[in-house]
């Protein structure tokens, strides 16, 4: 596997309270060589663990929609326990999803 130089430009990073959950969205533009993608990470930590999710999406210009590219099962999530919606809490799951997404897209 060849090493690539990946550039990230953060579009949005936000943590917020949902109805019965703590949520986090991280949207970036990933660029390497001549390829560029918009990627959104959405992590939802529900009060019921089995309703939690950590999903990475890639933007499809042709369809004008987000398409699922990677996910972490709720049983493997690091951020689903605890309270608060500060971005640091979601970092482990975000980093894992970014790594998976990079491997899939580049």
N, C-alpha and C positions, 0 to 999 in steps of 0.2 A: 504494500500500500504506500503510495507516494505521499510525502508530507506536503500539506498545502498551507498557505498563509491566509488565514480567515480574518476578514474585517467585519466588525459588528458596529452598527449604528443603532443606538437605542431610539425607538420611536415613542414608546410609552412604557412606564413601569408604575403600577398602581396596586395597592392593597385596599380592600374594602370589606365591609360587613354585608353579607347576604341576609336572606330571611332567617335561616337557621344555620348559617355557615360563615366561615371566613374565606374570602376569595382573593386571588392574586392574578394579575395579568401582566405579561411581559412581552412586548412586541418589538422586534428588531428587524433590521435589514442585514442579511448575511451575504457577504460577497467574497468570492474566491475565484481567481483567474478571470474567466469571462462569464461566470455564472453569478446570478444574484437572485435571492429569494427573500420575501417577507415572511417572517415566522412569528407566530403568536403562541405563547405558553399560557395555558389557563389551568390554575390549580384551585380546586374547590375542596375545602376541609369542612365537611358537614358534621353536625352533632352526632349523627349516626355514621360510624366509620365506613360501613359498606356503601354509603351514598357519596363518599369522597371520590375525587378523581384528579388525575394529573395528566393533561393531554397537550401535545404539541400539534399545531396546525400550520400548513403552508398556504399562502395566498395564491389562488389560481386566477390570473388575469383573464384568461379565456372564458371562465365561467362566472367571474366576479363573486367568488365565494372562498371560504376557508375550507381546506381539505385536511382531514386527520392524517398525521404522518407518524406519530409515535405516542405511546402512553406508558404509564406506570400503574400496575395493579394497586388498588388501595391498600392491600396487605403489605406491599413493599414501600409505600410512601413514608417519608421521614417527617413530613410536615403536618400530618393529619391529627396529631395529638397536641394539645395545648391551646392557648387562647391568643388572640391578637392577630392583626393583619399587617404588621410591619414586614417589609420585603425580606429582611434577614431571615425570618422564620421559614421562608419558602425556598431558600437558596439551594439546599441540597437536591431537592426534587427538580428545581429549575435547571441546575447545572447538569444533572443526569439527562434530562430531556433535551437540552441543547446538544450534548454529546451524541446522543442517539440520532437526533435530527441531522447533525453534521455528517455522520457516517452514512446516513441514507441519501442525503441530497448531493454530497460531493464525492 
